[in-house]
Amino acid sequence: FDESILIDSTKSQTYSILATCYFELGDTSMAIVSGRTGYLMNSEDFQTNYTLSQILALSGNKKDALFHMEKSVQLDPLNIEALRDLANLYYENGEKEKSVEIFEIAIKQEDDKIFKANLYFNLGVVYMQLEQFEDAEDNFFSAYDLNPEDTEALSGIAQTFENAEKWRRASKFYRELIELDPENPDHYKGMARVLIKQGDMDGATKYFEKAKKLGG
């Protein structure tokens, strides 16, 4: 790609691909330099903005990453991956309400069940952070309905009920998680926490001991 630039230095996407190469080689500084060079050459190219945003986000510069992801979505508003990444960047920049808005747009446009389930799950996480537990619950259930093998969604449901202090419902889903994923100590610890809240100290101790045996 260095030689490609020497042959024709006018192609912005060549710099974006070169940026990706540098990043994969562990040279983040040169990756950003190459990405920004491509952007300066053609600020209206989707892939140039999208690649630069991803590199900036992975390098910890979430603010500038957000700018370029917003630009990406402006250029291709139907690109589901860009919408998802934009929603995540809004969340990481503390703009949770905007994150919700973009996730909802992406969900309406997505047809693939697994990808849609992932979007519902991420939206549920944002609603959890906003302490809107009923909305979080609805989205975790939607994710689980689309992908019943997704234990993350089921875990989200259990945690939502736990945070909402609905102990019996939380314990129901922690039990389901233990049946589906019996080697995960986090499920046993969750079950122990809700049993404590229900006054069952002996039961809680049993689950804590099981979690410890599994390395939790």
Residue pairs with C-beta under 8 A, 6 or more apart in sequence:
1 14
1 17
1 18
1 21
2 18
4 11
4 14
5 11
5 14
5 15
5 18
8 14
10 41
12 38
12 39
12 41
12 42
12 45
12 48
13 38
13 45
13 47
13 48
14 38
15 34
15 35
15 37
15 38
15 41
15 48
16 34
16 35
16 38
16 45
16 47
16 48
16 51
16 52
17 51
18 34
19 30
19 31
19 32
19 33
19 34
19 35
19 38
19 51
19 52
19 55
20 31
20 51
20 55
22 28
22 30
22 31
22 34
23 31
23 55
23 58
28 55
28 59
31 55
31 59
32 52
32 55
32 56
32 59
35 48
35 51
35 52
35 55
35 56
36 52
38 45
38 48
38 51
38 52
39 48
39 49
39 52
39 68
41 48
42 48
43 49
43 71
44 75
45 75
46 72
46 75
46 76
46 79
46 82
49 68
49 69
49 71
49 72
49 75
50 68
50 69
50 72
50 82
50 85
52 68
53 65
53 66
53 67
53 68
53 69
53 71
53 72
53 85
53 89
54 65
54 85
56 62
56 64
56 65
56 68
57 65
57 69
57 85
57 89
57 92
62 89
62 92
62 93
63 93
65 89
66 86
66 89
66 90
66 93
69 82
69 85
69 86
69 89
70 86
72 79
72 82
72 86
73 79
73 82
73 83
73 86
73 102
76 82
77 83
78 109
80 106
80 109
80 110
80 115
83 102
83 103
83 105
83 106
83 109
84 103
84 106
84 118
84 119
84 122
86 102
87 99
87 100
87 102
87 103
87 106
87 122
87 123
87 126
88 99
88 122
90 96
90 98
90 99
90 102
91 99
91 126
91 129
96 126
96 129
96 130
97 130
99 126
100 123
100 126
100 127
100 130
103 119
103 122
103 123
103 126
104 123
106 119
107 116
107 119
107 120
107 123
110 116
110 119
113 146
113 147
114 146
114 147
116 146
117 142
117 143
117 144
117 146
117 147
117 150
117 153
118 143
120 139
120 140
120 142
120 143
120 146
120 153
121 139
121 140
121 143
121 150
121 152
121 153
121 156
123 139
124 135
124 136
124 137
124 138
124 139
124 140
124 143
124 153
124 156
124 160
125 136
125 156
127 133
127 135
127 136
127 139
128 136
128 156
128 159
128 160
128 163
131 163
133 160
133 163
133 164
134 164
136 156
136 160
137 157
137 160
137 161
137 164
140 153
140 154
140 156
140 157
140 160
141 153
141 157
143 150
143 152
143 153
143 156
144 150
144 153
144 154
144 157
147 153
151 177
151 180
151 181
151 184
154 173
154 176
154 177
154 180
155 177
155 186
155 187
155 190
157 173
158 170
158 173
158 174
158 177
158 190
159 170
159 190
161 167
161 169
161 170
161 173
162 170
162 190
162 193
162 194
165 197
167 194
167 197
167 198
168 198
170 190
170 194
171 191
171 194
171 195
171 198
174 187
174 190
174 191
174 194
175 191
177 184
177 187
177 190
178 187
178 188
178 191
181 187
183 214
184 214
185 210
185 211
185 212
185 214
185 215
185 216
186 211
186 216
188 207
188 208
188 210
188 211
188 214
188 216
189 207
189 208
189 211
189 216
191 204
191 207
192 203
192 204
192 205
192 207
192 208
192 211
193 204
195 201
195 203
195 204
195 207
196 204
